[in-house]
Amino acid sequence: MTEPSSNELARLLVAPPYRFDMGLRRGDGRFFRNWSEAPDLLAERASWLASDPGRYAAVLPEGERLFEEAWEWASELNPEIRRAAALSDASALERCFRLGALWEPDFLLMQPHGDEFRLVAACVCFPSAWSLTEKMGHSLDWIHGAVPQLNRELGGKIHAFLTALRPGMDWERVNWGLAATSERNLHPARGMPRLEANATLSSTWFRVERQALRRLPESGGILFGLRIQVERLSTVCASDAAAATLRGLLETMPDEVAEYKGLARARAALVRELSG
């Protein structure tokens, strides 16, 4: 399995107008295996976890059983995780730090709680400008409430999909954004540069968040995986077709969504360059 090329990334842009879309497809079973061609990926994950583990990983008491099930499943897929079984006497949180350093995707674990799904354990080293500690223990509806219009347009469909999800298969989707840096870790506490009115295609980065969902059989919890890929926007939009598609998406994106995604101030400049 290889990272998608810039041409393949461009094809992730659906035809305008901009809209929220589930865009789910059956996975091929490889998302949660370690396969990345980036040799520094696991080293970077370990570095962030060592620098401030409480910022990037957490396990609530009610999430320990679900986390242990995720650990066992990850170990079955990846021998290097299985070899870390000597940590079996460590706490769930210590094991979460270790798993986060050994497993390529970020992961979040959501436990059914009445009619809701609550975030009870996670390791997210490469967040897209959000803080894990602010979301722990909250329901998925509450977490998605920060995204303008998302619950209104897709909340019911997301809940129905997760409720009907059965063990034994992965479902994947992609989400895209724009950033002023190629850094994977955009945690708000890092104060990373934001897109401004002087942004250009060459100074802007196309940030793809590949997502996968899987229900774990014993606990009934949901494993939500994230992989980040970043490519310079001028490369992704090298073709006229890709440039026209992105221009249309930026032009039709609601203002509140553009503000949430951190590209409101750069949008006019990028549209002008894409038009040229």
Summary of the structure (lengths in Angstrom):
residues: 276
radius of gyration: 18.8
end to end distance: 35.6
largest distance: 60.6
contacts: 820
relative contact order: 0.18
helix: 42%
strand: 19%
